[in-house]
């Protein structure tokens, strides 16, 4: 049985960015002797959940949960929950309840 052949492709700017990110992580890892936190990487690991409410013109009022980083602004709009079942593609403005 022959091993599958690799498909050659062009190196892209995205590949450069991925490689730079990997090398930067490696440098931080080495500098901090394998004790790296999300904060060291400039990331916010705290998650918050908001309850948002919106009005779909086809299905009426809906309430949904939104989870994101504490540093993120809550959403201004959300998809109608019926879109999860493939029945609606409407995006509605929302406001935060909690």
C-alpha positions in Angstrom: 0.0 0.0 0.0 1.4 3.4 -1.0 1.4 6.4 1.3 -0.9 9.2 0.1 0.9 11.9 -1.8 1.0 15.4 -0.4 -0.7 18.0 -2.5 1.6 21.0 -3.1 0.2 24.5 -2.6 1.5 28.0 -2.6 2.7 29.5 0.7 0.3 32.4 1.6 0.4 35.4 3.9 -1.9 33.5 6.3 0.7 30.8 6.5 3.3 33.4 7.4 1.0 34.8 10.1 0.4 31.3 11.5 4.1 30.6 11.6 4.9 33.9 13.3 2.2 33.2 15.9 3.6 29.8 16.7 7.1 31.1 17.0 5.9 34.0 19.2 4.1 31.5 21.5 7.3 29.4 21.6 9.4 32.4 22.7 6.9 33.3 25.4 6.8 29.7 26.5 10.6 29.5 26.8 10.9 33.0 28.4 8.4 32.1 31.1 9.7 28.5 31.7 6.5 26.9 30.5 4.3 28.9 32.9 2.1 30.9 30.6 -1.3 32.4 31.4 -3.9 33.7 29.0 -3.2 37.2 30.3 0.5 36.7 29.3 -0.8 36.2 25.8 -3.1 39.3 25.9 -6.2 37.1 26.0 -9.2 37.5 28.3 -10.3 34.1 29.6 -13.2 35.4 31.7 -16.5 34.5 30.1 -19.9 36.2 30.7 -23.3 35.2 29.6 -26.1 37.7 28.8 -29.7 37.1 28.0 -30.8 39.1 25.0 -34.2 39.7 23.5 -35.1 40.5 19.9 -38.1 40.6 17.6 -38.1 38.5 14.4 -40.5 39.9 11.8 -41.5 36.3 10.9 -41.6 34.5 14.2 -42.1 37.2 16.8 -40.2 37.9 20.0 -37.4 35.7 21.1 -35.0 35.4 24.0 -31.5 33.9 23.6 -28.3 33.6 25.5 -25.0 35.2 24.3 -21.7 34.1 25.8 -18.5 35.9 25.2 -15.4 37.4 26.8 -15.9 39.9 29.6 -14.0 42.5 27.5 -16.4 42.0 24.5 -19.4 44.3 24.0 -22.7 42.5 24.0 -24.2 41.9 20.6 -26.4 44.5 18.9 -28.2 41.9 16.8 -28.7 38.1 16.8 -30.2 35.5 14.5 -33.7 34.3 15.1 -33.6 31.0 17.0 -35.6 29.3 14.2 -32.5 29.6 12.0 -30.9 26.8 14.1 -33.6 24.5 12.5 -33.1 26.0 9.1 -36.5 27.7 9.1 -35.4 31.4 9.3 -32.5 33.5 8.3 -33.6 36.8 9.9 -31.2 38.8 12.0 -32.9 41.1 14.5 -31.7 43.9 16.7 -31.5 42.8 20.3 -31.3 44.4 23.8 -29.7 42.9 26.9 -32.1 41.7 29.6 -29.5 40.4 32.1 
